[in-house]
Amino acid sequence: MRLWHEELIPRLPRQQLLGQHRECCALRGLGWNKKHATVDYVFQYSPYKLYQYHLKVLDEMKKRGYNNDPLWENPMYRGKACPPYEEDVFKKENESRPIYPEHHAAYMEECIDNLSAKGIHL
């Protein structure tokens, strides 16, 4: 699992963009708080930050004409297999830039290198 640097979202090829949507859905659902070295940092923050990130992915999907289940646009929604977030767990936060501080310049380079290794040159 990986959340690409948010500035890369508009430049991601179709497969990676749709994969990012699936990753966000998984993390918002049953994957919340499940250990994974690459994305553990998201669990240090309110799930609202993940929702903010996911909205960027959903917006890009819409721009490209892809359809998604509009239920994912509800910040409390966690998928069909999970109950919605409880209000006391879900703290709304203003969007920061970047959404996750871990998405810094070095992480951008790491993401670009990762994509390059897959034959994707942005």
C-alpha positions in Angstrom: 0.0 0.0 0.0 1.1 3.5 -0.8 -0.5 6.9 -0.8 1.2 8.7 -3.7 2.4 12.3 -3.0 -0.7 14.4 -3.3 0.9 16.6 -6.0 1.2 13.5 -8.2 -2.5 12.6 -8.2 -3.4 14.7 -11.4 -0.4 13.1 -13.2 -0.9 9.5 -12.3 -1.8 7.0 -15.1 -5.2 5.4 -15.0 -4.1 2.2 -13.3 -2.3 4.0 -10.5 -5.2 6.5 -10.0 -7.8 3.8 -9.8 -5.4 1.8 -7.5 -5.1 4.8 -5.3 -8.9 5.0 -5.0 -9.0 1.3 -3.9 -6.2 2.0 -1.4 -8.1 4.9 0.1 -11.3 2.8 0.3 -9.4 0.0 2.0 -7.8 2.3 4.5 -11.0 4.1 5.3 -12.8 0.8 5.8 -11.5 -2.4 7.4 -7.9 -1.4 6.8 -8.0 1.5 9.3 -5.3 1.0 11.9 -3.9 -2.2 10.3 -0.2 -2.0 10.3 1.6 -1.5 7.0 5.0 0.1 6.9 4.3 2.4 4.0 1.1 4.0 5.3 1.3 3.7 9.0 1.7 7.5 9.3 -2.0 8.0 8.3 -3.1 6.4 11.6 -1.4 9.2 13.6 -4.0 11.6 12.3 -7.8 11.9 12.3 -9.5 9.8 9.6 -10.6 13.1 8.3 -7.2 13.7 6.8 -7.5 10.5 4.8 -11.0 11.7 3.6 -9.4 14.9 2.5 -6.8 13.0 0.5 -9.4 10.6 -0.9 -11.4 13.6 -2.1 -8.4 14.7 -4.3 -8.4 11.2 -5.8 -12.2 11.3 -6.4 -12.0 14.8 -7.9 -9.3 13.6 -10.4 -11.4 10.6 -11.2 -14.3 12.8 -12.0 -12.2 15.1 -14.2 -11.2 12.0 -16.2 -14.8 10.8 -16.6 -14.5 7.8 -14.2 -17.4 6.9 -12.0 -17.2 6.1 -8.3 -19.8 5.4 -5.7 -20.9 8.8 -4.4 -21.1 7.3 -0.9 -17.3 7.8 -0.7 -17.9 11.5 -0.8 -19.5 11.3 2.7 -16.7 11.8 5.2 -18.3 9.3 7.7 -18.7 6.5 5.1 -16.3 3.5 5.5 -17.7 1.1 3.0 -20.4 -1.5 3.0 -18.5 -3.8 5.5 -17.9 -1.1 8.1 -20.2 1.1 10.2 -19.8 4.8 9.7 -17.3 6.7 11.9 -18.5 7.8 15.4 -18.5 11.5 15.8 -16.0 11.3 18.8 -13.4 9.5 16.6 -13.8 11.7 13.6 -12.4 15.1 14.1 -12.8 17.5 11.2 -9.7 19.4 10.5 -8.8 22.2 8.1 -6.9 21.0 5.1 -3.2 21.5 5.5 -0.7 21.7 2.6 0.4 19.0 2.2 -2.4 17.1 3.8 0.1 14.8 5.4 3.4 16.4 6.5 5.1 13.2 5.5 4.4 14.1 1.9 7.5 16.4 1.7 10.0 16.8 -1.1 12.0 13.7 -0.3 8.8 11.6 -0.3 7.9 13.1 -3.7 11.3 11.9 -5.0 10.7 8.5 -3.5 7.3 8.3 -5.3 8.8 9.4 -8.6 11.5 6.8 -8.2 9.0 4.1 -7.4 6.9 5.0 -10.5 10.0 5.1 -12.7 10.9 1.6 -11.5 7.5 0.5 -12.8 8.3 2.2 -16.2 6.1 5.2 -15.5 7.9 8.5 -16.2 6.1 11.6 -15.1 
